[in-house]
């Protein structure tokens, strides 16, 4: 499926049948492993605390939970049924004892975890959000990042500001839009959002995503 339908709550029988793996965009094994490899390359160690924004059914979360020390993974998502599916995935993988923290929230209220983080990650989240929601996410995450922490987030890149024409991305063939889901943004627009949230942003770019999502690194402004 091309666009995540996060408004739909999966039924228990759909979860048992594995429908959640497609609801979050498929590529279950490939993208999960890619996320862990990327974050390890960026310095993620087992003792660090990681915040997974839009964690869904734990496509990446299973890999992180297995790698991190117990209690070091926190995942937040807007869809309660996807977190239910994630808990089943955890049990099936024998990882429930790693005690991840999972919360349902539709306003990025990361302070509910009552802890600070060394790293944060949002894969295929900004690709589905309009500007105001991205800024809200950045404002909220700024309050829970440790001084040297980094927040990595993916986006579909547009070549210029206010690029109103649809874009077909060469890798994966995804079509993105200026004012509809999935969204695309220029680097200048991303920089403006970071400035509005009082954060710094670094463009990382290609990190091997099979649908051509590009990577960003946000940090709290010093």
C-alpha positions, 0 to 999 in steps of 0.5 A: 500500500502506498499511503498509511491509513492510520485512521483505521483501527485493526480488528483483532482477527486482522492483527492475528492475520498480520494485516498490521505489517501492510498497514505500516507500509510493508517492507517489514524485515527490510526496513526494520533491519535498515533502521537499526543498522543506521542508528548503530552507525550513528552511535546507538549503544545498548545502554542508550535511551531511544524514542521511536516516534510513530513506532506503529506495530514495531517494524523497527522497534523489534530490532531496537528492543532486541538490541537495547538494554531492558527498559531503554526503548520508548515507542509512541503512535497515534493508532492503538491497534498498531501498538496492540499488534506490536505487543503480539509481535513482541511476545512472538519474538520472545522480547516482552521481558525487555519491558519497552514503554509504549504509549498512544498519543495524537499530539506528540506529548513525549513528556508523558514518558517522564524521561530524557533520550539519547536518540530519537527516530521518526521513519515514515512520519513526516512523510504523512504530516502537514507543516504544523504537525511537524513543528509540533513534533519538533517542539515537543521532542526538544523538551525530552532530548539530552544535550548531545542527543540527535533526532533522526527523521525521514522525509520526501524531498522536493527540489524547491520551496512551494513545489506544487506539482506531484513528484514521482520518486525514482526509487520505489516509484512513490508519488508525493504532493505539496498539499496531500499525503504523502507530503514532500518538502524542500530542504529550505522548508525543513530548515524553516520548520526547524527554525520555528521550533528553535532547533538545528537541522542537518541534511543527511540525505540518502541512507538506503531507504527503498522508497527514496525517503531522505534522512535529517538530523535535528538537535537542540539549539545551543 
